[in-house]
Amino acid sequence: MTPIGIIEDNETLRQTLQAWIDSSPDCRCVCACRTGKEALVEVPRRRPEVILMDVHLAGESGITCTTRLKAWLPELQVIILTMHKDHDLIARALKAGASGYLLKPSSRGEILRAINEVQEGGAPMTREIARSVVEFFRRPASRDGESMKLSRRENEVLELLSLALSNKQIAARLGISYGTVCVHLRRIYGKLHVRSRTEAMLKHLQGQAATPEFAAS
């Protein structure tokens, strides 16, 4: 079963999320934390694969907590849960390394589907959040030419990544193996100086917004 961590300061919601996770045949909650400070101790010790993270925590924010946890545990998948649809907040959370962003209240089915999606390499978002991301990347932005360092195949992988396809879907679309996709992604992360597929996707989309005529080379 997939080990899940919960970081939520609202006790009722934290207990509800834990009950939903533990009632699933595919997941189990290994830690349920009230603060970012507690999470920074428990998550490295309990080693969940996926985290449900509240943005507004007492003391250290969920975004700061995400940044620190991803630095220690790069493979950790973080799904942000919040009441807010603010464009900048969404971008900050995703750039911190979050893999998905869901609005409260989300149903049990939505939460479990999001967990499954990040495990498959996807980036779950509600429709409202997806629209906010699109609006954010319609803003003018500067490009530093980093995408031009990528090979043709790496650009193809990144383009499909920006469509929120999973690694398996990218492999099928390009006619290559799952392992080869993972190798390309590691190289892309290194060249773009990012830590997650979502951050790579955002940098790619922002580059396209800045230069609509850009074509992958």
Backbone as a chain_set.jsonl record, in Angstrom:
{"seq": "MTPIGIIEDNETLRQTLQAWIDSSPDCRCVCACRTGKEALVEVPRRRPEVILMDVHLAGESGITCTTRLKAWLPELQVIILTMHKDHDLIARALKAGASGYLLKPSSRGEILRAINEVQEGGAPMTREIARSVVEFFRRPASRDGESMKLSRRENEVLELLSLALSNKQIAARLGISYGTVCVHLRRIYGKLHVRSRTEAMLKHLQGQAATPEFAAS", "coords": {"N": [[0.835, -1.197, 0.0], [0.337, 2.309, -0.582], [2.199, 4.583, 1.295], [1.023, 7.376, 3.07], [1.243, 10.825, 3.966], [-0.134, 13.392, 6.055], [-0.519, 16.842, 6.38], [-1.947, 19.129, 8.137], [-3.595, 21.724, 9.784], [-6.157, 21.946, 10.794], [-8.014, 20.154, 12.957], [-10.362, 18.569, 12.642], [-10.568, 18.262, 9.839], [-8.119, 17.049, 9.37], [-8.414, 14.6, 10.687], [-10.531, 13.588, 9.203], [-9.399, 13.32, 6.632], [-7.458, 11.419, 7.26], [-9.078, 9.232, 7.938], [-10.3, 8.751, 5.467], [-8.068, 8.012, 3.928], [-7.154, 5.71, 5.287], [-9.304, 4.048, 4.925], [-9.12, 3.257, 2.358], [-8.217, 0.598, 0.156], [-5.732, 0.741, -0.986], [-4.033, 2.559, 0.204], [-2.346, 3.906, 3.118], [-2.247, 5.822, 6.078], [0.653, 7.176, 7.354], [1.633, 9.215, 8.844], [0.26, 12.028, 10.517], [0.276, 15.298, 10.681], [0.218, 18.394, 12.537], [1.544, 20.803, 12.256], [4.06, 22.553, 10.258], [6.588, 22.374, 11.389], [6.41, 20.033, 12.928], [6.007, 18.254, 10.826], [8.46, 18.344, 9.487], [9.998, 16.797, 11.072], [8.627, 14.329, 11.339], [7.979, 13.416, 8.715], [10.49, 12.779, 7.279], [11.178, 10.677, 8.942], [9.039, 8.829, 8.884], [8.664, 8.399, 6.185], [6.604, 8.781, 4.015], [5.159, 8.349, 0.725], [3.535, 10.071, -0.606], [2.274, 13.312, 0.108], [-0.325, 15.116, 1.65], [-0.819, 18.416, 1.768], [-1.51, 21.267, 3.655], [-1.685, 24.761, 2.885], [-1.635, 27.1, 4.526], [-0.234, 27.057, 7.427], [0.342, 27.061, 10.963], [3.084, 28.963, 12.02], [5.66, 27.776, 10.179], [5.023, 27.989, 6.736], [3.002, 26.019, 4.424], [4.126, 26.055, 1.891], [6.837, 26.719, 2.31], [7.491, 24.532, 3.881], [7.101, 22.479, 2.023], [9.166, 23.077, 0.199], [11.455, 22.562, 1.79], [11.107, 19.857, 2.481], [11.146, 18.632, -0.044], [13.759, 19.146, -0.753], [15.141, 17.436, 0.921], [13.915, 14.987, 0.387], [13.655, 14.168, -2.599], [12.013, 12.522, -4.203], [9.558, 12.606, -3.066], [6.07, 13.123, -3.308], [3.976, 15.881, -3.386], [0.817, 17.069, -2.642], [-1.012, 19.909, -2.727], [-3.45, 21.278, -0.585], [-5.966, 23.618, -0.321], [-7.964, 26.559, 0.435], [-7.677, 28.609, -1.311], [-7.52, 30.337, -4.462], [-5.628, 31.925, -5.567], [-3.53, 33.205, -8.077], [-0.706, 33.693, -7.863], [-0.066, 32.381, -5.484], [-0.61, 29.741, -6.165], [1.307, 29.35, -8.205], [3.673, 29.716, -6.696], [3.514, 27.535, -4.948], [3.636, 25.346, -6.723], [6.117, 25.803, -7.909], [7.67, 25.387, -5.71], [7.806, 22.724, -5.651], [5.549, 21.163, -5.469], [3.326, 18.59, -6.56], [0.705, 18.612, -7.294], [-2.46, 20.385, -6.971], [-5.169, 21.012, -5.109], [-8.463, 22.219, -4.411], [-10.042, 23.002, -1.307], [-13.393, 22.388, -0.265], [-12.427, 19.068, -1.042], [-13.646, 15.993, -2.33], [-13.73, 12.599, -1.006], [-13.303, 10.8, -3.11], [-12.022, 12.466, -4.992], [-9.655, 13.105, -3.655], [-8.413, 10.557, -3.379], [-8.176, 9.84, -6.064], [-6.401, 11.821, -6.901], [-4.096, 11.129, -5.465], [-3.517, 8.654, -6.647], [-3.039, 9.567, -9.227], [-0.696, 11.188, -9.014], [1.064, 9.196, -8.32], [1.193, 7.851, -10.683], [2.591, 9.584, -12.177], [1.332, 11.925, -12.907], [-0.147, 15.286, -12.699], [-2.288, 16.346, -10.659], [-5.058, 18.586, -10.741], [-7.769, 20.736, -9.907], [-10.44, 21.96, -12.029], [-10.739, 24.695, -11.659], [-8.231, 25.418, -10.643], [-6.558, 24.691, -12.763], [-7.366, 26.566, -14.682], [-6.477, 28.875, -13.407], [-3.71, 28.48, -13.499], [-3.27, 28.604, -16.248], [-4.01, 31.29, -16.691], [-2.027, 32.582, -15.197], [0.267, 31.998, -16.695], [-0.209, 33.388, -18.967], [0.741, 35.845, -18.592], [3.27, 38.323, -19.339], [6.598, 37.149, -19.615], [10.066, 36.556, -18.946], [12.582, 34.892, -20.858], [15.364, 32.76, -20.452], [16.704, 31.247, -22.198], [17.156, 28.624, -21.468], [15.658, 26.375, -22.263], [16.6, 25.947, -24.78], [18.828, 24.436, -24.483], [18.109, 21.832, -24.425], [17.864, 18.575, -25.921], [16.393, 17.404, -29.054], [14.724, 15.172, -28.536], [14.414, 15.453, -25.766], [13.021, 17.857, -25.679], [10.675, 16.98, -26.869], [9.734, 15.184, -24.935], [9.362, 17.0, -22.834], [7.399, 18.652, -23.916], [5.194, 16.891, -24.03], [5.025, 16.399, -21.341], [4.104, 18.859, -20.475], [1.49, 18.657, -21.147], [0.431, 17.314, -19.118], [0.715, 14.547, -19.159], [1.278, 11.207, -18.03], [4.294, 9.366, -17.124], [4.141, 6.813, -18.283], [2.269, 7.271, -20.307], [3.666, 9.133, -21.859], [5.792, 7.534, -22.719], [4.414, 5.658, -24.293], [3.358, 7.358, -26.275], [5.662, 8.3, -27.573], [6.879, 5.981, -28.325], [8.884, 4.759, -26.83], [10.7, 3.265, -24.032], [9.486, 3.053, -20.612], [11.55, 3.4, -18.745], [13.401, 4.819, -20.273], [12.078, 7.241, -20.599], [12.186, 8.159, -17.962], [14.95, 8.552, -17.708], [15.338, 10.64, -19.564], [13.803, 12.605, -18.268], [15.259, 13.045, -15.905], [17.553, 14.208, -16.988], [16.436, 16.49, -18.138], [15.507, 17.847, -15.839], [17.964, 18.438, -14.65], [19.165, 20.153, -16.568], [17.355, 22.276, -16.677], [17.428, 23.138, -14.132], [15.554, 22.378, -12.123], [13.351, 20.686, -9.769], [11.231, 18.951, -9.981], [8.677, 17.313, -11.973], [6.468, 18.924, -12.308], [7.456, 21.512, -11.87], [9.228, 21.657, -14.01], [7.392, 21.538, -16.101], [6.008, 23.947, -15.666], [8.042, 25.837, -16.127], [8.502, 25.376, -18.819], [5.992, 26.061, -19.93], [5.916, 28.752, -19.234], [8.004, 29.74, -20.732], [6.947, 29.376, -23.281], [4.827, 31.153, -23.148], [6.168, 33.539, -23.036], [7.469, 33.608, -25.48], [5.72, 33.065, -28.047], [6.239, 32.103, -30.619], [8.153, 30.229, -30.33], [9.827, 27.254, -31.18], [10.473, 23.853, -30.587], [13.752, 22.595, -30.669]], "CA": [[0.0, 0.0, 0.0], [1.075, 3.567, -0.65], [2.215, 5.332, 2.559], [0.577, 8.756, 2.881], [1.363, 11.751, 5.085], [-1.095, 14.497, 6.064], [-0.067, 18.008, 7.138], [-3.168, 19.947, 8.169], [-3.752, 22.236, 11.145], [-7.539, 21.791, 11.231], [-8.09, 18.794, 13.497], [-11.469, 17.827, 12.048], [-10.201, 17.896, 8.471], [-6.998, 16.107, 9.439], [-8.964, 13.292, 11.039], [-11.342, 13.129, 8.068], [-8.472, 12.86, 5.601], [-6.833, 10.18, 7.718], [-10.084, 8.181, 7.831], [-10.453, 8.451, 4.042], [-6.876, 7.29, 3.48], [-7.094, 4.382, 5.906], [-10.411, 3.224, 4.422], [-8.79, 2.829, 1.0], [-7.41, -0.631, 0.151], [-4.443, 0.975, -1.634], [-3.253, 3.575, 0.918], [-2.4, 3.939, 4.583], [-1.671, 7.037, 6.626], [1.781, 6.854, 8.23], [1.819, 10.339, 9.754], [-0.719, 13.109, 10.4], [0.943, 16.37, 11.42], [-0.542, 19.621, 12.719], [2.368, 21.957, 11.882], [5.205, 22.292, 9.411], [7.695, 21.971, 12.252], [6.21, 18.618, 13.224], [6.173, 17.509, 9.578], [9.873, 18.264, 9.138], [10.558, 15.714, 11.881], [7.922, 13.066, 11.125], [7.992, 12.935, 7.326], [11.716, 12.025, 6.989], [11.234, 9.461, 9.761], [7.985, 7.899, 8.477], [8.875, 8.177, 4.762], [5.456, 8.629, 3.114], [5.466, 8.593, -0.689], [2.691, 11.195, -1.015], [1.874, 14.186, 1.202], [-1.415, 16.076, 1.492], [-0.238, 19.559, 2.468], [-2.218, 22.54, 3.765], [-0.789, 25.887, 2.612], [-1.532, 28.028, 5.65], [0.018, 26.371, 8.69], [0.899, 27.91, 12.014], [4.544, 28.968, 11.954], [6.192, 27.576, 8.834], [3.951, 27.792, 5.759], [3.038, 24.784, 3.658], [5.03, 26.221, 0.756], [8.191, 26.584, 2.849], [7.638, 23.134, 4.304], [7.258, 21.706, 0.793], [10.517, 23.327, -0.313], [12.446, 21.882, 2.627], [10.928, 18.41, 2.372], [11.587, 18.208, -1.366], [15.221, 19.189, -0.762], [15.603, 16.233, 1.616], [13.292, 13.793, -0.202], [13.262, 14.614, -3.941], [10.992, 11.676, -4.804], [8.291, 12.833, -2.364], [5.023, 13.793, -4.078], [3.211, 16.76, -2.503], [-0.439, 17.602, -3.17], [-1.434, 21.047, -1.921], [-4.885, 21.441, -0.332], [-6.179, 24.972, 0.194], [-9.192, 27.256, 0.075], [-7.334, 29.779, -2.103], [-7.306, 30.191, -5.9], [-4.741, 33.012, -5.959], [-2.581, 32.777, -9.108], [0.673, 33.711, -7.386], [0.071, 31.331, -4.475], [-0.549, 28.48, -6.904], [2.62, 29.269, -8.854], [4.696, 29.524, -5.66], [3.422, 26.157, -4.446], [4.118, 24.426, -7.749], [7.558, 26.015, -8.059], [8.317, 24.812, -4.519], [7.954, 21.291, -5.877], [4.287, 20.447, -5.337], [2.964, 17.816, -7.744], [-0.693, 18.873, -7.61], [-3.043, 21.476, -6.197], [-6.612, 20.817, -5.045], [-9.186, 23.151, -3.56], [-10.94, 22.519, -0.269], [-13.366, 20.975, 0.13], [-12.37, 18.031, -2.067], [-14.306, 14.773, -1.878], [-12.873, 11.433, -0.803], [-12.933, 10.289, -4.424], [-11.062, 13.386, -5.605], [-8.379, 12.951, -2.949], [-7.814, 9.268, -3.724], [-7.788, 9.897, -7.481], [-5.209, 12.663, -6.993], [-2.979, 10.317, -4.979], [-3.213, 7.687, -7.698], [-2.515, 10.282, -10.383], [0.709, 11.559, -8.813], [1.837, 7.955, -8.345], [1.356, 7.495, -12.094], [3.389, 10.609, -12.831], [0.514, 13.049, -13.323], [-0.166, 16.512, -11.89], [-3.722, 16.597, -10.481], [-5.552, 19.93, -10.419], [-9.182, 20.956, -10.212], [-10.606, 22.823, -13.2], [-10.488, 26.079, -11.248], [-6.791, 25.604, -10.524], [-5.996, 24.639, -14.109], [-7.631, 27.863, -15.304], [-5.591, 29.844, -12.769], [-2.364, 28.263, -14.029], [-3.276, 29.148, -17.604], [-4.012, 32.752, -16.58], [-0.713, 33.01, -14.718], [1.27, 31.895, -17.746], [-0.505, 34.328, -20.041], [1.452, 37.068, -18.286], [4.596, 38.414, -19.954], [7.678, 36.537, -18.824], [11.359, 36.566, -19.631], [13.191, 33.585, -21.067], [16.817, 32.826, -20.378], [17.269, 30.349, -23.2], [17.488, 27.309, -20.92], [15.018, 25.309, -23.026], [17.36, 25.699, -25.991], [19.874, 23.479, -24.178], [17.553, 20.493, -24.487], [17.899, 17.88, -27.201], [15.079, 17.298, -29.688], [13.915, 14.197, -27.794], [14.079, 16.037, -24.46], [11.953, 18.816, -25.92], [9.451, 16.209, -27.123], [9.279, 14.705, -23.626], [8.9, 18.161, -22.074], [6.135, 19.086, -24.515], [4.155, 15.974, -23.562], [4.915, 16.635, -19.9], [3.293, 20.063, -20.286], [0.094, 18.258, -21.342], [0.111, 16.563, -17.892], [0.718, 13.109, -19.406], [2.118, 10.432, -17.119], [5.477, 8.778, -17.758], [3.693, 5.701, -19.129], [1.632, 7.833, -21.496], [4.723, 9.719, -22.683], [6.509, 6.412, -23.334], [3.567, 5.104, -25.357], [3.221, 8.347, -27.344], [6.93, 8.433, -28.289], [7.368, 4.667, -28.718], [10.098, 4.435, -26.088], [10.401, 2.575, -22.788], [9.238, 3.849, -19.398], [12.845, 3.74, -18.174], [14.017, 5.858, -21.095], [11.402, 8.488, -20.23], [12.739, 8.581, -16.668], [16.296, 9.069, -17.964], [15.173, 11.959, -20.185], [13.309, 13.546, -17.263], [16.372, 13.413, -15.018], [18.412, 15.138, -17.731], [15.692, 17.745, -18.271], [15.546, 18.516, -14.536], [19.303, 18.978, -14.442], [19.421, 21.262, -17.485], [16.476, 23.402, -16.356], [17.648, 23.481, -12.723], [14.292, 22.203, -11.405], [13.368, 19.504, -8.91], [10.059, 18.119, -10.16], [8.04, 17.357, -13.289], [5.56, 20.065, -12.349], [8.271, 22.714, -12.021], [9.701, 21.642, -15.395], [6.238, 21.876, -16.929], [5.728, 25.368, -15.5], [9.083, 26.603, -16.805], [8.25, 25.21, -20.251], [4.819, 26.853, -20.286], [6.25, 30.158, -19.109], [8.819, 30.058, -21.89], [6.062, 29.495, -24.432], [4.039, 32.374, -22.996], [7.044, 34.669, -23.322], [7.839, 33.582, -26.882], [4.754, 32.176, -28.684], [6.718, 31.512, -31.844], [9.224, 29.272, -30.003], [9.659, 25.884, -31.664], [11.497, 22.979, -30.019], [14.815, 22.243, -31.62]], "C": [[0.868, 1.244, 0.0], [1.044, 4.286, 0.693], [1.956, 6.822, 2.304], [0.828, 9.564, 4.149], [0.356, 12.876, 4.94], [-0.517, 15.618, 6.916], [-1.186, 19.037, 7.07], [-3.414, 20.409, 9.599], [-5.182, 22.17, 11.671], [-7.759, 20.344, 11.662], [-9.182, 17.962, 12.849], [-11.123, 17.357, 10.645], [-9.068, 16.881, 8.465], [-7.501, 14.695, 9.751], [-9.803, 12.709, 9.91], [-10.453, 12.584, 6.956], [-7.825, 11.537, 5.98], [-7.803, 9.013, 7.6], [-10.286, 7.77, 6.37], [-9.286, 7.616, 3.532], [-6.882, 5.861, 4.004], [-8.223, 3.466, 5.454], [-10.17, 2.748, 2.995], [-7.95, 1.558, 1.042], [-5.995, -0.418, -0.372], [-3.532, 1.926, -0.868], [-3.321, 3.356, 2.423], [-1.702, 5.209, 5.055], [-0.555, 6.665, 7.6], [2.141, 8.012, 9.15], [0.778, 11.408, 9.459], [-0.232, 14.244, 11.293], [0.094, 17.634, 11.449], [0.223, 20.843, 12.237], [3.486, 21.548, 10.933], [6.398, 21.809, 10.206], [7.608, 20.487, 12.588], [6.47, 17.768, 11.985], [7.637, 17.327, 9.216], [10.607, 17.202, 9.962], [9.959, 14.373, 11.471], [8.026, 12.532, 9.695], [9.297, 12.209, 6.978], [11.799, 10.715, 7.768], [10.242, 8.405, 9.273], [8.024, 7.544, 6.989], [7.59, 7.897, 3.96], [5.904, 8.881, 1.674], [4.7, 9.804, -1.212], [2.277, 11.977, 0.22], [0.665, 15.017, 0.774], [-1.068, 17.266, 2.375], [-1.16, 20.776, 2.461], [-1.226, 23.676, 3.533], [-0.561, 26.735, 3.857], [-1.46, 27.263, 6.966], [0.546, 27.363, 9.708], [2.416, 27.819, 11.967], [5.009, 28.866, 10.519], [5.066, 27.273, 7.853], [4.103, 26.462, 5.035], [3.981, 24.863, 2.476], [6.482, 26.071, 1.206], [8.472, 25.152, 3.263], [7.846, 22.231, 3.097], [8.66, 21.846, 0.236], [11.561, 22.54, 0.477], [12.335, 20.364, 2.512], [11.415, 17.887, 1.025], [13.112, 18.233, -1.479], [15.811, 17.932, -0.118], [15.146, 14.958, 0.915], [12.783, 14.134, -1.601], [12.143, 13.799, -4.573], [9.617, 11.857, -4.146], [7.313, 13.592, -3.25], [4.145, 14.594, -3.114], [1.981, 17.281, -3.235], [-0.907, 18.699, -2.222], [-2.955, 21.062, -1.797], [-5.107, 22.82, 0.281], [-7.526, 25.52, -0.244], [-8.943, 28.309, -1.002], [-7.076, 29.441, -3.568], [-6.374, 31.279, -6.442], [-3.666, 32.517, -6.919], [-1.16, 32.663, -8.569], [0.918, 32.616, -6.352], [0.194, 29.971, -5.143], [0.828, 28.297, -7.531], [3.728, 29.016, -7.839], [4.699, 28.09, -5.15], [3.981, 25.167, -5.461], [5.626, 24.573, -7.956], [8.329, 25.479, -6.861], [8.489, 23.307, -4.651], [6.684, 20.489, -5.703], [3.923, 19.764, -6.647], [1.525, 18.067, -8.177], [-1.264, 19.893, -6.647], [-4.557, 21.333, -6.245], [-7.245, 21.818, -4.086], [-9.984, 22.414, -2.493], [-12.326, 23.125, -0.523], [-13.289, 20.062, -1.088], [-12.992, 16.765, -1.491], [-13.291, 13.652, -1.663], [-12.387, 10.888, -2.149], [-11.886, 11.154, -5.103], [-9.68, 13.244, -4.975], [-7.686, 11.655, -3.367], [-7.395, 9.217, -5.188], [-6.519, 10.721, -7.664], [-3.967, 11.9, -6.537], [-2.55, 9.322, -6.044], [-2.562, 8.372, -8.9], [-1.056, 10.678, -10.199], [1.598, 10.32, -8.798], [2.1, 7.493, -9.772], [2.14, 8.547, -12.865], [2.613, 11.813, -13.305], [0.607, 14.23, -12.374], [-1.62, 16.923, -11.675], [-4.035, 18.032, -10.089], [-7.049, 19.96, -10.697], [-9.269, 21.867, -11.432], [-10.316, 24.281, -12.864], [-8.994, 26.368, -11.18], [-6.133, 25.594, -11.897], [-6.203, 25.969, -14.833], [-6.705, 28.928, -14.724], [-4.167, 29.715, -13.288], [-2.252, 28.841, -15.436], [-3.206, 30.673, -17.563], [-2.653, 33.272, -16.147], [0.302, 33.02, -15.855], [0.901, 32.648, -19.012], [0.197, 35.664, -19.81], [2.777, 37.112, -19.033], [5.644, 37.816, -19.028], [8.957, 36.562, -19.629], [11.881, 35.152, -19.757], [14.701, 33.74, -21.015], [17.491, 31.85, -21.333], [17.563, 28.953, -22.699], [16.905, 26.17, -21.742], [15.82, 24.972, -24.278], [18.491, 24.71, -25.747], [19.395, 22.044, -24.345], [17.69, 19.898, -25.884], [16.485, 17.821, -27.791], [14.18, 16.34, -28.904], [13.503, 14.74, -26.435], [12.983, 17.08, -24.6], [10.623, 18.113, -26.183], [8.862, 15.696, -25.81], [8.695, 15.861, -22.821], [7.569, 18.671, -22.609], [4.981, 18.202, -24.052], [3.95, 16.107, -22.056], [4.012, 17.827, -19.631], [1.814, 19.807, -20.528], [-0.398, 17.419, -20.172], [-0.02, 15.065, -18.151], [1.634, 12.416, -18.397], [3.326, 9.884, -17.87], [5.094, 7.634, -18.692], [3.064, 6.208, -20.415], [2.652, 8.457, -22.436], [5.48, 8.618, -23.421], [5.714, 5.84, -24.506], [3.481, 6.054, -26.544], [4.49, 8.416, -28.207], [7.501, 7.093, -28.755], [8.69, 4.306, -28.078], [9.715, 3.776, -24.769], [10.151, 3.556, -21.641], [10.568, 4.305, -18.792], [13.552, 4.834, -18.945], [13.396, 7.217, -20.81], [11.988, 9.027, -18.931], [14.149, 9.154, -16.831], [16.215, 10.468, -18.57], [14.725, 13.0, -19.159], [14.419, 13.982, -16.318], [17.3, 14.414, -15.702], [17.741, 16.502, -17.882], [15.745, 18.53, -16.969], [16.903, 19.174, -14.31], [19.568, 20.203, -15.305], [18.59, 22.496, -17.15], [16.616, 23.856, -14.907], [16.332, 23.459, -11.944], [14.343, 20.886, -10.648], [12.194, 18.567, -9.134], [9.5, 18.268, -11.564], [7.117, 18.564, -13.405], [6.326, 21.36, -12.552], [8.836, 22.801, -13.437], [8.582, 22.047, -16.346], [5.951, 23.371, -16.864], [6.769, 26.221, -16.223], [8.89, 26.533, -18.319], [7.079, 26.083, -20.695], [5.117, 28.343, -20.218], [7.125, 30.604, -20.277], [7.975, 30.215, -23.134], [5.249, 30.771, -24.371], [4.87, 33.591, -23.359], [7.361, 34.764, -24.804], [6.924, 32.618, -27.631], [5.287, 31.483, -29.917], [7.789, 30.46, -31.607], [8.888, 27.885, -30.538], [10.796, 25.048, -31.116], [12.512, 22.597, -31.084], [15.381, 20.892, -31.247]], "O": [[1.988, 1.239, 0.513], [-0.042, 4.577, 1.194], [2.582, 7.44, 1.443], [0.655, 9.066, 5.261], [0.025, 13.274, 3.823], [-0.074, 15.383, 8.041], [-1.347, 19.729, 6.065], [-3.441, 19.595, 10.522], [-5.401, 22.324, 12.873], [-7.701, 19.425, 10.845], [-8.972, 16.789, 12.539], [-11.353, 16.199, 10.296], [-9.058, 15.96, 7.649], [-7.057, 13.72, 9.144], [-9.797, 11.5, 9.68], [-10.72, 11.517, 6.405], [-7.662, 10.647, 5.144], [-7.403, 7.917, 7.207], [-10.426, 6.585, 6.069], [-9.474, 6.642, 2.803], [-6.644, 4.916, 3.253], [-8.121, 2.246, 5.581], [-10.928, 1.927, 2.477], [-7.055, 1.446, 1.879], [-5.144, -1.294, -0.223], [-2.371, 2.092, -1.242], [-4.235, 2.706, 2.932], [-0.685, 5.615, 4.491], [-0.784, 5.929, 8.56], [2.867, 7.826, 10.127], [0.452, 11.666, 8.301], [-0.318, 14.158, 12.518], [-0.653, 17.916, 10.512], [-0.395, 21.832, 11.844], [3.821, 20.369, 10.812], [7.14, 20.936, 9.755], [8.609, 19.772, 12.539], [7.074, 16.699, 12.071], [8.023, 16.28, 8.696], [11.697, 16.765, 9.596], [10.683, 13.397, 11.277], [8.146, 11.323, 9.493], [9.234, 11.11, 6.425], [12.416, 9.754, 7.308], [10.564, 7.218, 9.249], [7.484, 6.516, 6.578], [7.505, 6.867, 3.291], [6.912, 9.548, 1.44], [5.147, 10.48, -2.138], [1.964, 11.391, 1.257], [0.635, 15.557, -0.332], [-1.028, 17.138, 3.599], [-1.548, 21.261, 1.398], [-0.065, 23.58, 3.931], [0.579, 27.049, 4.199], [-2.478, 26.876, 7.54], [1.13, 28.386, 9.349], [2.972, 26.724, 11.883], [4.777, 29.777, 9.724], [4.242, 26.395, 8.109], [5.175, 25.857, 5.028], [4.576, 23.857, 2.09], [7.267, 25.377, 0.559], [9.559, 24.626, 3.024], [8.672, 21.32, 3.137], [9.279, 20.856, -0.155], [12.45, 21.921, -0.109], [13.347, 19.666, 2.452], [12.026, 16.82, 0.957], [13.693, 17.435, -2.215], [16.846, 17.428, -0.554], [15.882, 13.974, 0.852], [11.586, 14.369, -1.771], [11.394, 14.323, -5.397], [8.624, 11.313, -4.629], [7.679, 14.589, -3.872], [3.631, 14.047, -2.138], [2.09, 17.862, -4.315], [-1.167, 18.44, -1.047], [-3.665, 20.881, -2.786], [-4.496, 23.151, 1.297], [-8.149, 25.007, -1.174], [-9.899, 28.854, -1.555], [-6.495, 28.403, -3.885], [-6.343, 31.523, -7.648], [-2.971, 31.542, -6.633], [-0.487, 31.657, -8.79], [1.98, 31.994, -6.341], [1.009, 29.143, -4.734], [1.441, 27.236, -7.412], [4.62, 28.203, -8.08], [5.759, 27.5, -4.944], [4.718, 24.251, -5.096], [6.329, 23.582, -8.156], [9.509, 25.151, -6.978], [9.214, 22.683, -3.876], [6.717, 19.261, -5.779], [4.184, 20.301, -7.723], [1.163, 17.765, -9.314], [-0.645, 20.23, -5.637], [-5.166, 21.513, -7.301], [-6.644, 22.211, -3.087], [-10.531, 21.34, -2.742], [-12.415, 24.273, -0.957], [-14.014, 20.267, -2.062], [-12.874, 16.5, -0.295], [-12.14, 13.751, -2.088], [-11.212, 10.558, -2.308], [-10.959, 10.633, -5.723], [-8.664, 13.261, -5.67], [-6.494, 11.663, -3.676], [-6.372, 8.618, -5.519], [-5.661, 10.376, -8.476], [-2.906, 12.011, -7.153], [-1.359, 9.166, -6.314], [-1.647, 7.824, -9.515], [-0.255, 10.524, -11.122], [2.755, 10.381, -9.213], [3.099, 6.828, -10.044], [2.332, 8.416, -14.074], [3.154, 12.649, -14.029], [1.334, 14.195, -11.382], [-2.141, 17.754, -12.419], [-3.378, 18.618, -9.23], [-7.534, 19.292, -11.609], [-8.274, 22.479, -11.822], [-9.729, 25.012, -13.662], [-8.54, 27.431, -11.605], [-5.245, 26.404, -12.165], [-5.302, 26.442, -15.526], [-6.205, 29.784, -15.454], [-3.487, 30.72, -13.496], [-1.261, 29.489, -15.773], [-2.437, 31.282, -18.307], [-2.177, 34.283, -16.663], [1.106, 33.946, -15.965], [1.607, 32.564, -20.016], [0.249, 36.51, -20.703], [3.354, 36.067, -19.332], [5.574, 37.966, -17.808], [8.926, 36.587, -20.86], [11.657, 34.313, -18.884], [15.248, 34.739, -21.483], [18.705, 31.653, -21.28], [18.163, 28.159, -23.424], [17.541, 25.131, -21.914], [15.741, 23.854, -24.786], [19.063, 24.189, -26.704], [20.215, 21.128, -24.401], [17.641, 20.607, -26.889], [15.508, 18.146, -27.117], [13.018, 16.649, -28.639], [12.375, 14.519, -25.993], [12.109, 17.181, -23.739], [9.569, 18.596, -25.769], [7.652, 15.761, -25.594], [7.646, 15.713, -22.195], [6.704, 19.079, -21.834], [3.908, 18.706, -23.719], [2.837, 15.946, -21.558], [3.239, 17.818, -18.673], [0.972, 20.628, -20.165], [-1.502, 16.874, -20.213], [-0.771, 14.379, -17.456], [2.64, 12.98, -17.968], [3.377, 9.93, -19.099], [5.662, 7.503, -19.775], [3.291, 5.649, -21.488], [2.536, 8.338, -23.655], [5.775, 8.752, -24.609], [6.267, 5.57, -25.572], [3.525, 5.615, -27.693], [4.406, 8.572, -29.425], [8.487, 7.06, -29.491], [9.523, 3.635, -28.687], [8.535, 3.73, -24.421], [10.548, 4.72, -21.695], [10.701, 5.456, -18.375], [14.223, 5.682, -18.357], [14.096, 8.229, -20.779], [12.256, 10.223, -18.818], [14.503, 10.129, -16.169], [16.932, 11.375, -18.147], [15.2, 14.135, -19.17], [14.511, 15.159, -15.968], [17.777, 15.356, -15.07], [18.393, 17.54, -17.769], [15.995, 19.735, -16.979], [16.988, 20.31, -13.844], [20.134, 21.186, -14.828], [19.052, 23.625, -17.315], [16.0, 24.84, -14.498], [16.026, 24.391, -11.2], [15.246, 20.073, -10.847], [12.152, 17.489, -8.541], [9.809, 19.232, -12.263], [6.998, 19.158, -14.477], [5.896, 22.219, -13.322], [8.917, 23.889, -14.006], [8.803, 22.812, -17.285], [5.68, 23.997, -17.889], [6.422, 27.215, -16.861], [9.093, 27.525, -19.018], [7.162, 26.766, -21.716], [4.631, 29.114, -21.045], [6.995, 31.731, -20.755], [8.245, 31.087, -23.961], [5.001, 31.408, -25.395], [4.355, 34.559, -23.919], [7.508, 35.863, -25.339], [7.298, 31.464, -27.839], [4.842, 30.383, -30.242], [8.287, 29.858, -32.559], [7.769, 27.405, -30.357], [11.953, 25.465, -31.163], [12.17, 22.318, -32.233], [16.29, 20.399, -31.914]]}, "num_chains": 1, "name": "protein.A"}
